[in-house]
Amino acid sequence: MRYKFYTTSSKAWDGIYQAIEAAQKTIFIEMYIFLADTGNTHDFLGKLAEKARQGVSVIVIADAYGSLGLKSATVAELKAAGGEFMYFSHWLTRMHRKLVIIDEKIAFLGGVNIENKIRYWNDLQIRLKGSVVKPLLRSFAHTYRKSGGKNQDVLAYSRGHLVKKFKSWIVDNWDSDDKEYNLKKYYKSKLEQAATSIRIVTPYLLPPRWLMVALDNAVRRGVQVDIIIPEDTDIKALNKINYINACRLAAVGVNFHFTPSMNHAKVMIIDGKEALVGSQNLDILSFGMNLEIGVFFEQKEAVAGIERIINQWQSASRRPDLSFRKVSWGMRLLMFLFRFFFPIL
């Protein structure tokens, strides 16, 4: 697996835009939020229309809810140029993936959307080359089919046989044979196997009960668990929920690090030996309803690179006192109500 990491939205946009400019054959995109307000520096839709006019096969799948602000006239321009654009719209299911595949050889995935307000956020996007792109094509083809796509050349990717690679592999939320989401199975397995350390970065902390139990069990086994979350998220209503759940997990021994600026990355490292980068948040939607995608890998250099990034974020964070005696009476009441009305969380 050949790779490169991007640690802010704008840096990831630079890499994606350059790859789109160089595309010769195909450009496939899945994006939860795809808006046109980044055009002063990164006119993605304009560039995609240009590539479509040049004969490049351009397919964009955007989530109908996340990309609600995209104007129909802008979409019509891309379609008029020969590109294919469709919305993923399924009841109670969001297409939360952020995936770009260029010429069937290069892929970008992670937490980065396309929207001007996120330009300066810390985030994590990975650029991939090599055999790992093949399962990404297959996963894209599933989303394409679910979105109503008819291009048989694209649909054919979903029928290819894949030989699982040991050092890197793709996890997503397409149903496996036993109907349990692959992403959930991966988290369960790795959290249960962790022997020394678990490091997690997530912007939103609403873990389902099974995940909280897995983290509690890990601490009881002597595993050091560290979670990095932003002090202030873009969704203000979630700030208190983040804090409440941090208090709950801190009570069983999980260490928390609050970053001063928004961090939208979704990362997990197990025992300093294996890492996962993807689109998933630590919430009930990512593990039970949304379509997500991530890549896990064991290459020593790649894992070490992720560790260095997390170390930088952690060194700039603060360790709040989350002990119950420090929590205000108002927050204690919220914690009680939260646990009473949302017992599965």
KEKE-3310 file (N, C-alpha, C; in steps of 0.2 Angstrom, whole numbers, plus 5000, padded with zeros to 4 digits):
npx = (5004:5004:5004:4998:4996:4984:4981:4973:4957:4959:4972:4969:4960:4968:4976:4966:4961:4972:4974:4962:4963:4973:4967:4964:4955:4944:4934:4928:4917:4911:4902:4898:4894:4894:4897:4896:4903:4917:4923:4931:4944:4945:4937:4928:4917:4917:4929:4927:4916:4924:4933:4924:4920:4931:4931:4933:4926:4915:4908:4898:4892:4882:4876:4859:4854:4865:4871:4861:4862:4867:4865:4852:4855:4869:4872:4865:4874:4885:4880:4876:4888:4892:4894:4890:4878:4871:4860:4861:4848:4840:4828:4831:4844:4860:4872:4887:4900:4916:4924:4935:4940:4952:4955:4955:4966:4971:4966:4956:4952:4943:4939:4935:4925:4917:4915:4914:4915:4922:4935:4947:4948:4955:4958:4958:4963:4967:4978:4978:4987:4989:4985:4975:4966:4957:4947:4940:4935:4925:4917:4913:4905:4894:4887:4884:4875:4865:4861:4855:4862:4866:4877:4885:4898:4903:4896:4900:4912:4908:4906:4918:4930:4938:4954:4959:4969:4983:4990:4983:4967:4949:4936:4918:4901:4893:4882:4887:4888:4881:4873:4878:4886:4901:4910:4906:4909:4923:4927:4923:4930:4944:4944:4942:4953:4964:4979:4988:4986:4974:4970:4960:4952:4939:4926:4913:4905:4896:4894:4888:4880:4887:4900:4904:4905:4915:4926:4926:4929:4942:4950:4949:4956:4969:4973:4978:4968:4965:4956:4953:4944:4936:4935:4925:4913:4906:4893:4883:4874:4879:4890:4888:4883:4894:4903:4896:4896:4910:4913:4906:4914:4926:4925:4927:4940:4945:4955:4954:4957:4955:4954:4958:4953:4942:4942:4940:4943:4943:4949:4958:4969:4977:4986:4998:5001:4992:4981:4966:4958:4945:4928:4919:4911:4911:4898:4880:4874:4884:4888:4876:4867:4871:4880:4897:4915:4931:4949:4960:4976:4993:5006:5021:5028:5017:5008:5016:5017:5004:5003:5012:5005:4994:5000:5004:4992:4987:4997:4993:4982:4970:4969:4955:4947:4937:4930:4917:4914:4918:4908:4895:4879:4868:4873:4875:4861:4858:4865:4859:4846:4850:4855:4844:4834:4840:4845:4852:4863)
npy = (4994:5010:5027:5043:5055:5068:5082:5092:5100:5108:5105:5092:5094:5100:5090:5081:5089:5091:5078:5075:5085:5078:5067:5054:5044:5039:5047:5044:5048:5049:5058:5064:5078:5089:5103:5119:5130:5131:5136:5148:5144:5130:5124:5112:5106:5113:5110:5096:5096:5101:5090:5080:5085:5083:5070:5061:5049:5054:5052:5056:5054:5060:5063:5065:5072:5078:5085:5095:5109:5111:5118:5115:5120:5120:5106:5103:5108:5101:5088:5092:5093:5080:5073:5061:5063:5059:5058:5050:5043:5037:5031:5035:5031:5037:5042:5042:5042:5048:5047:5046:5041:5039:5036:5022:5019:5027:5033:5042:5043:5046:5058:5070:5082:5092:5108:5125:5130:5121:5122:5125:5116:5103:5087:5070:5063:5050:5046:5034:5021:5007:4989:4990:4999:4991:4984:4996:5001:4991:4993:5006:5003:4996:5007:5015:5006:5006:5019:5020:5019:5014:5011:4998:4995:5001:4994:4981:4981:4977:4964:4957:4945:4946:4944:4943:4955:4954:4965:4977:4983:4985:4991:4992:4998:4989:4975:4960:4942:4937:4947:4957:4972:4976:4985:4987:4974:4974:4984:4978:4966:4971:4980:4970:4962:4971:4974:4982:4996:5008:5020:5034:5045:5056:5067:5067:5060:5048:5034:5018:5006:4994:4997:5005:4996:4988:4996:4999:4986:4984:4993:4987:4976:4981:4989:5004:5017:5031:5045:5057:5072:5086:5102:5111:5108:5108:5107:5113:5108:5095:5097:5096:5083:5076:5079:5074:5060:5058:5060:5049:5038:5042:5039:5025:5024:5029:5039:5057:5069:5085:5095:5112:5117:5113:5096:5085:5072:5054:5041:5026:5017:5002:4995:5001:4995:4993:5002:5012:5022:5032:5036:5036:5040:5040:5035:5030:5030:5028:5015:5008:5013:5023:5023:5019:5020:5014:5012:4999:4996:4988:4992:4996:5009:5017:5016:5022:5035:5039:5039:5049:5060:5060:5062:5075:5082:5078:5084:5097:5098:5098:5091:5088:5089:5076:5070:5065:5073:5085:5089:5100:5102:5104:5098:5085:5082:5082:5071:5060:5061:5058:5045:5039:5041:5037:5023:5013:5019)
npz = (5000:4995:5001:5007:5019:5024:5034:5036:5030:5019:5014:5010:5000:4991:4986:4981:4971:4962:4958:4951:4941:4934:4929:4917:4913:4922:4935:4950:4963:4980:4991:5006:5010:4998:4991:4982:4986:4988:4977:4975:4977:4975:4963:4962:4955:4943:4938:4937:4927:4916:4914:4911:4898:4891:4889:4900:4911:4922:4938:4951:4967:4979:4995:4999:5009:5016:5006:5003:5001:4988:4973:4960:4947:4946:4947:4935:4926:4926:4922:4909:4903:4902:4913:4926:4938:4954:4968:4984:4992:5004:5015:5032:5031:5028:5016:5021:5017:5011:4998:4984:4968:4956:4940:4942:4950:4960:4976:4987:5004:5020:5032:5026:5019:5006:5007:5011:5025:5032:5029:5036:5046:5057:5051:5044:5030:5018:5005:4993:4984:4973:4976:4985:4980:4973:4980:4985:4973:4971:4982:4979:4968:4973:4980:4970:4962:4972:4971:4960:4948:4931:4923:4916:4915:4927:4937:4935:4943:4956:4955:4955:4960:4976:4984:5000:5007:5019:5025:5023:5022:5016:5026:5027:5027:5020:5020:5026:5024:5035:5039:5048:5050:5043:5048:5061:5066:5064:5073:5085:5086:5086:5097:5107:5106:5109:5118:5124:5121:5116:5104:5100:5089:5087:5081:5087:5100:5103:5108:5104:5116:5116:5112:5122:5132:5127:5128:5142:5146:5140:5148:5160:5158:5158:5148:5140:5137:5126:5121:5109:5107:5100:5109:5106:5095:5078:5079:5090:5099:5102:5110:5124:5125:5120:5131:5142:5139:5139:5152:5157:5152:5157:5170:5171:5168:5155:5146:5142:5129:5125:5111:5106:5094:5080:5076:5065:5062:5060:5068:5073:5083:5087:5099:5094:5082:5072:5062:5059:5047:5042:5038:5048:5063:5081:5084:5086:5073:5064:5066:5064:5054:5045:5029:5028:5026:5027:5029:5035:5041:5043:5041:5046:5045:5040:5051:5061:5056:5057:5071:5074:5070:5078:5090:5089:5089:5101:5110:5109:5115:5130:5146:5153:5170:5173:5183:5194:5205:5200:5192:5187:5196:5187:5176:5180:5182:5168:5164:5171:5165:5152:5152:5157:5147:5135:5135:5128:5124)
capx = (5000:5007:5000:5000:4991:4983:4979:4968:4953:4962:4977:4966:4957:4974:4978:4961:4960:4977:4972:4956:4966:4978:4964:4964:4950:4938:4934:4922:4916:4906:4903:4892:4893:4897:4894:4900:4905:4924:4925:4936:4951:4945:4931:4928:4912:4919:4934:4924:4913:4929:4936:4919:4920:4937:4930:4934:4920:4914:4902:4897:4886:4881:4871:4854:4853:4871:4872:4855:4863:4869:4860:4851:4858:4876:4872:4863:4880:4889:4877:4876:4895:4893:4896:4884:4877:4865:4859:4859:4842:4836:4825:4835:4851:4864:4879:4892:4907:4920:4928:4937:4944:4955:4958:4955:4973:4972:4960:4957:4946:4944:4934:4935:4919:4918:4911:4919:4915:4927:4942:4953:4947:4960:4955:4963:4962:4973:4978:4981:4989:4990:4980:4970:4961:4952:4941:4937:4931:4920:4913:4909:4900:4888:4884:4882:4869:4860:4859:4851:4867:4865:4883:4887:4906:4904:4892:4905:4917:4905:4906:4924:4932:4944:4958:4960:4976:4984:4993:4978:4960:4944:4930:4913:4895:4889:4880:4891:4883:4878:4869:4881:4890:4908:4913:4905:4913:4930:4928:4922:4936:4950:4944:4943:4960:4969:4983:4992:4984:4969:4970:4954:4951:4933:4923:4907:4906:4889:4895:4883:4882:4892:4906:4906:4906:4921:4931:4927:4933:4949:4953:4949:4962:4975:4974:4977:4963:4965:4952:4954:4938:4936:4932:4919:4911:4902:4886:4884:4870:4882:4895:4886:4883:4901:4905:4892:4899:4917:4912:4904:4919:4932:4923:4929:4947:4947:4959:4952:4961:4951:4958:4955:4950:4938:4945:4935:4946:4940:4955:4959:4976:4977:4993:5003:5003:4987:4977:4960:4956:4939:4923:4915:4911:4910:4891:4876:4873:4890:4888:4870:4863:4875:4885:4904:4920:4938:4955:4964:4983:4998:5012:5024:5029:5011:5005:5020:5015:4997:5005:5015:5000:4990:5004:5004:4985:4987:5001:4990:4975:4971:4966:4950:4945:4930:4928:4910:4914:4919:4903:4890:4873:4865:4876:4873:4854:4858:4868:4854:4841:4853:4855:4837:4830:4844:4848:4856:4869)
capy = (5000:5017:5031:5050:5058:5075:5083:5097:5099:5112:5101:5086:5097:5101:5083:5078:5093:5089:5071:5076:5088:5074:5061:5052:5039:5039:5050:5042:5052:5048:5063:5066:5085:5091:5110:5123:5136:5131:5138:5153:5141:5123:5124:5105:5105:5116:5105:5089:5097:5101:5084:5077:5087:5080:5063:5057:5047:5057:5050:5059:5052:5064:5062:5070:5076:5081:5090:5098:5115:5111:5120:5111:5122:5118:5099:5102:5110:5095:5083:5094:5092:5073:5069:5058:5065:5056:5058:5044:5045:5031:5032:5034:5029:5042:5040:5047:5041:5053:5043:5049:5036:5042:5031:5016:5018:5032:5034:5046:5042:5049:5062:5077:5084:5098:5113:5130:5131:5116:5123:5125:5111:5097:5081:5065:5060:5046:5045:5027:5018:5000:4984:4992:5002:4987:4984:5002:5001:4986:4996:5011:5000:4995:5013:5017:5002:5008:5025:5020:5019:5009:5010:4991:4995:5002:4989:4975:4981:4974:4956:4954:4941:4949:4940:4948:4956:4954:4971:4982:4980:4990:4990:4997:4996:4985:4969:4954:4937:4936:4954:4961:4977:4974:4990:4985:4968:4976:4987:4973:4962:4974:4982:4964:4960:4975:4971:4987:5003:5010:5027:5035:5052:5057:5073:5066:5055:5045:5027:5013:5003:4988:5000:5008:4990:4985:5001:4997:4979:4985:4996:4982:4971:4985:4993:5011:5020:5038:5047:5064:5075:5094:5106:5114:5105:5113:5106:5115:5104:5089:5098:5094:5076:5074:5080:5069:5053:5058:5059:5042:5034:5044:5036:5018:5024:5031:5046:5061:5075:5090:5099:5118:5119:5108:5091:5080:5065:5048:5037:5021:5014:4997:4993:5004:4991:4993:5009:5013:5029:5032:5041:5034:5043:5035:5036:5024:5031:5026:5008:5005:5016:5026:5019:5022:5017:5015:5007:4998:4994:4986:4994:5000:5016:5020:5017:5027:5041:5041:5040:5056:5065:5060:5065:5082:5084:5077:5088:5103:5097:5099:5085:5091:5085:5074:5067:5067:5078:5092:5090:5104:5099:5104:5093:5078:5080:5080:5064:5056:5060:5055:5038:5036:5041:5033:5017:5009:5023)
capz = (5000:4995:5004:5009:5024:5024:5041:5036:5024:5013:5011:5006:4994:4986:4983:4977:4965:4958:4955:4946:4935:4930:4927:4910:4911:4926:4941:4954:4969:4984:4996:5011:5009:4992:4990:4977:4989:4988:4971:4974:4977:4973:4959:4960:4950:4937:4935:4935:4921:4911:4913:4907:4892:4888:4888:4906:4914:4929:4941:4957:4971:4984:5000:4997:5015:5017:5000:5002:4999:4981:4968:4954:4941:4946:4945:4928:4922:4926:4918:4902:4901:4901:4919:4929:4945:4957:4975:4988:4996:5007:5022:5038:5029:5025:5013:5025:5015:5008:4994:4978:4965:4950:4935:4945:4952:4965:4980:4993:5009:5026:5035:5023:5014:5002:5010:5013:5032:5035:5025:5041:5051:5057:5049:5041:5023:5016:4998:4992:4977:4974:4976:4990:4977:4970:4984:4985:4967:4972:4987:4976:4963:4977:4981:4963:4961:4977:4970:4953:4943:4926:4919:4917:4916:4934:4940:4935:4948:4962:4954:4955:4966:4979:4988:5006:5009:5026:5028:5022:5019:5017:5029:5025:5030:5016:5024:5025:5023:5041:5039:5052:5047:5043:5052:5068:5067:5065:5080:5091:5086:5088:5104:5111:5105:5111:5123:5128:5120:5111:5103:5095:5087:5084:5083:5090:5105:5105:5106:5107:5122:5115:5111:5129:5136:5125:5131:5149:5147:5139:5153:5165:5156:5159:5141:5141:5131:5125:5116:5107:5104:5101:5114:5103:5088:5074:5081:5097:5103:5103:5114:5130:5124:5120:5138:5146:5137:5141:5159:5159:5150:5161:5176:5170:5167:5149:5146:5137:5127:5122:5107:5106:5088:5078:5073:5062:5060:5063:5068:5079:5083:5092:5102:5090:5077:5067:5062:5054:5045:5038:5038:5053:5069:5086:5086:5084:5066:5060:5066:5063:5049:5039:5025:5030:5023:5030:5027:5041:5039:5048:5039:5052:5043:5040:5058:5064:5053:5061:5078:5075:5069:5084:5096:5088:5091:5108:5113:5109:5119:5137:5150:5158:5176:5172:5189:5195:5210:5197:5187:5190:5197:5181:5171:5183:5180:5161:5163:5173:5160:5146:5153:5157:5141:5130:5139:5123:5122)
cpx = (5004:5002:5003:4994:4990:4979:4974:4963:4956:4968:4974:4963:4962:4975:4973:4960:4966:4976:4967:4959:4970:4974:4963:4958:4944:4939:4927:4922:4910:4907:4897:4890:4897:4893:4898:4903:4913:4927:4931:4943:4951:4938:4930:4923:4913:4924:4931:4920:4918:4932:4931:4919:4926:4936:4931:4927:4920:4908:4903:4891:4887:4875:4865:4853:4859:4873:4866:4856:4866:4864:4859:4854:4865:4876:4870:4869:4884:4886:4877:4883:4897:4894:4889:4884:4871:4866:4858:4854:4839:4834:4829:4842:4854:4870:4884:4899:4910:4926:4929:4942:4946:4958:4959:4962:4974:4966:4961:4951:4948:4938:4932:4929:4922:4913:4916:4920:4921:4934:4948:4953:4953:4955:4960:4960:4968:4972:4982:4982:4990:4984:4974:4964:4955:4946:4937:4932:4924:4915:4909:4904:4893:4884:4881:4875:4864:4857:4855:4855:4865:4871:4885:4894:4907:4901:4896:4910:4914:4905:4913:4926:4938:4948:4960:4967:4977:4986:4988:4972:4955:4938:4925:4907:4890:4888:4885:4886:4879:4874:4872:4886:4897:4912:4912:4909:4920:4931:4928:4928:4942:4950:4945:4950:4966:4972:4986:4989:4979:4969:4964:4954:4944:4930:4917:4907:4899:4890:4890:4885:4887:4899:4909:4908:4913:4927:4932:4931:4940:4953:4954:4955:4969:4977:4973:4973:4963:4960:4952:4947:4939:4933:4925:4918:4907:4895:4885:4880:4874:4888:4894:4886:4890:4904:4902:4895:4906:4917:4911:4910:4926:4931:4926:4937:4949:4950:4956:4956:4956:4955:4954:4952:4947:4943:4940:4937:4943:4946:4955:4965:4975:4984:4999:5005:4998:4982:4971:4959:4950:4934:4918:4916:4910:4903:4887:4874:4878:4890:4882:4866:4866:4879:4892:4909:4927:4943:4959:4971:4988:5005:5015:5025:5022:5008:5009:5018:5008:4999:5008:5010:4996:4994:5004:4997:4985:4991:4998:4984:4976:4967:4961:4949:4938:4927:4921:4909:4915:4913:4897:4883:4868:4867:4875:4866:4854:4860:4863:4849:4844:4853:4848:4833:4834:4848:4853:4863:4874)
cpy = (5006:5022:5038:5052:5065:5076:5089:5097:5102:5108:5095:5088:5098:5095:5080:5082:5092:5083:5072:5080:5083:5067:5060:5048:5040:5044:5048:5045:5050:5053:5064:5073:5087:5098:5114:5129:5136:5134:5143:5150:5134:5123:5116:5103:5108:5112:5098:5090:5098:5095:5079:5079:5085:5073:5058:5055:5049:5055:5052:5057:5056:5062:5067:5074:5081:5087:5094:5105:5116:5113:5116:5113:5120:5111:5099:5104:5104:5089:5085:5093:5085:5069:5066:5060:5062:5057:5051:5046:5039:5033:5030:5032:5035:5039:5044:5046:5047:5049:5046:5043:5039:5037:5024:5014:5022:5033:5038:5045:5045:5053:5069:5077:5090:5103:5119:5131:5126:5117:5123:5120:5106:5091:5076:5062:5056:5045:5038:5025:5011:4995:4986:4996:4998:4986:4990:5003:4997:4990:5002:5009:4998:5001:5015:5013:5005:5015:5026:5020:5013:5007:5003:4991:4996:4997:4983:4975:4977:4966:4953:4951:4945:4944:4945:4949:4957:4961:4977:4980:4986:4987:4995:4994:4992:4978:4964:4948:4936:4942:4958:4966:4976:4979:4989:4979:4970:4979:4982:4969:4965:4977:4976:4962:4964:4973:4977:4994:5003:5018:5029:5043:5052:5064:5073:5060:5053:5038:5023:5009:4997:4991:5003:5002:4988:4990:5000:4991:4980:4988:4991:4977:4975:4989:5000:5014:5028:5040:5055:5067:5083:5097:5108:5112:5110:5112:5107:5111:5097:5091:5095:5086:5073:5074:5075:5062:5053:5057:5052:5037:5036:5040:5028:5018:5026:5038:5050:5067:5079:5095:5106:5120:5112:5103:5086:5073:5060:5042:5032:5018:5008:4995:4996:5000:4991:4999:5008:5020:5028:5037:5041:5038:5038:5037:5030:5024:5027:5018:5004:5007:5019:5021:5023:5018:5019:5010:5006:4995:4992:4988:4998:5007:5020:5021:5022:5034:5044:5043:5047:5061:5066:5063:5072:5085:5083:5082:5095:5103:5098:5093:5088:5086:5083:5070:5069:5072:5085:5094:5094:5100:5099:5099:5086:5077:5078:5073:5059:5055:5057:5048:5035:5036:5037:5028:5013:5013:5022)
cpz = (5000:4997:5006:5014:5023:5030:5041:5030:5018:5010:5007:5000:4988:4982:4979:4970:4960:4954:4950:4940:4931:4927:4920:4908:4915:4932:4945:4961:4973:4990:5000:5010:5003:4990:4985:4980:4990:4982:4970:4974:4974:4969:4957:4955:4943:4934:4933:4928:4915:4909:4909:4900:4888:4887:4894:4909:4921:4932:4949:4961:4977:4989:4999:5003:5016:5012:4998:4999:4992:4976:4962:4948:4941:4944:4937:4923:4921:4921:4910:4899:4900:4907:4922:4936:4948:4965:4978:4992:4998:5014:5028:5037:5026:5022:5016:5023:5011:5004:4987:4974:4958:4946:4937:4948:4959:4969:4985:4998:5016:5029:5031:5018:5010:5003:5013:5021:5035:5033:5030:5046:5051:5055:5046:5035:5021:5008:4997:4985:4978:4974:4980:4986:4974:4974:4985:4979:4968:4977:4983:4971:4967:4979:4975:4961:4965:4975:4963:4947:4938:4922:4920:4918:4924:4938:4940:4940:4954:4961:4954:4961:4969:4984:4994:5007:5016:5029:5027:5019:5020:5021:5028:5028:5025:5020:5021:5025:5029:5043:5045:5049:5048:5048:5059:5070:5068:5071:5085:5091:5088:5095:5109:5111:5108:5118:5127:5127:5115:5110:5098:5095:5084:5086:5087:5094:5107:5104:5108:5113:5122:5115:5118:5133:5134:5128:5138:5150:5145:5144:5159:5164:5157:5152:5143:5135:5132:5119:5115:5104:5105:5106:5112:5096:5084:5075:5088:5101:5105:5108:5121:5130:5124:5128:5143:5145:5139:5149:5161:5157:5155:5168:5176:5169:5160:5149:5140:5136:5123:5118:5106:5100:5085:5074:5071:5060:5063:5062:5074:5078:5088:5093:5098:5084:5071:5068:5057:5053:5041:5039:5044:5060:5075:5089:5083:5077:5062:5060:5065:5057:5043:5035:5026:5026:5026:5028:5034:5038:5045:5046:5044:5051:5043:5047:5062:5062:5056:5068:5079:5074:5075:5090:5095:5091:5099:5112:5114:5112:5126:5140:5155:5164:5175:5177:5191:5200:5206:5192:5191:5191:5191:5176:5174:5182:5173:5160:5165:5168:5154:5147:5154:5151:5135:5133:5134:5122:5128)
residu = (MET:ARG:TYR:LYS:PHE:TYR:THR:THR:SER:SER:LYS:ALA:TRP:ASP:GLY:ILE:TYR:GLN:ALA:ILE:GLU:ALA:ALA:GLN:LYS:THR:ILE:PHE:ILE:GLU:MET:TYR:ILE:PHE:LEU:ALA:ASP:THR:GLY:ASN:THR:HIS:ASP:PHE:LEU:GLY:LYS:LEU:ALA:GLU:LYS:ALA:ARG:GLN:GLY:VAL:SER:VAL:ILE:VAL:ILE:ALA:ASP:ALA:TYR:GLY:SER:LEU:GLY:LEU:LYS:SER:ALA:THR:VAL:ALA:GLU:LEU:LYS:ALA:ALA:GLY:GLY:GLU:PHE:MET:TYR:PHE:SER:HIS:TRP:LEU:THR:ARG:MET:HIS:ARG:LYS:LEU:VAL:ILE:ILE:ASP:GLU:LYS:ILE:ALA:PHE:LEU:GLY:GLY:VAL:ASN:ILE:GLU:ASN:LYS:ILE:ARG:TYR:TRP:ASN:ASP:LEU:GLN:ILE:ARG:LEU:LYS:GLY:SER:VAL:VAL:LYS:PRO:LEU:LEU:ARG:SER:PHE:ALA:HIS:THR:TYR:ARG:LYS:SER:GLY:GLY:LYS:ASN:GLN:ASP:VAL:LEU:ALA:TYR:SER:ARG:GLY:HIS:LEU:VAL:LYS:LYS:PHE:LYS:SER:TRP:ILE:VAL:ASP:ASN:TRP:ASP:SER:ASP:ASP:LYS:GLU:TYR:ASN:LEU:LYS:LYS:TYR:TYR:LYS:SER:LYS:LEU:GLU:GLN:ALA:ALA:THR:SER:ILE:ARG:ILE:VAL:THR:PRO:TYR:LEU:LEU:PRO:PRO:ARG:TRP:LEU:MET:VAL:ALA:LEU:ASP:ASN:ALA:VAL:ARG:ARG:GLY:VAL:GLN:VAL:ASP:ILE:ILE:ILE:PRO:GLU:ASP:THR:ASP:ILE:LYS:ALA:LEU:ASN:LYS:ILE:ASN:TYR:ILE:ASN:ALA:CYS:ARG:LEU:ALA:ALA:VAL:GLY:VAL:ASN:PHE:HIS:PHE:THR:PRO:SER:MET:ASN:HIS:ALA:LYS:VAL:MET:ILE:ILE:ASP:GLY:LYS:GLU:ALA:LEU:VAL:GLY:SER:GLN:ASN:LEU:ASP:ILE:LEU:SER:PHE:GLY:MET:ASN:LEU:GLU:ILE:GLY:VAL:PHE:PHE:GLU:GLN:LYS:GLU:ALA:VAL:ALA:GLY:ILE:GLU:ARG:ILE:ILE:ASN:GLN:TRP:GLN:SER:ALA:SER:ARG:ARG:PRO:ASP:LEU:SER:PHE:ARG:LYS:VAL:SER:TRP:GLY:MET:ARG:LEU:LEU:MET:PHE:LEU:PHE:ARG:PHE:PHE:PHE:PRO:ILE:LEU)
# end
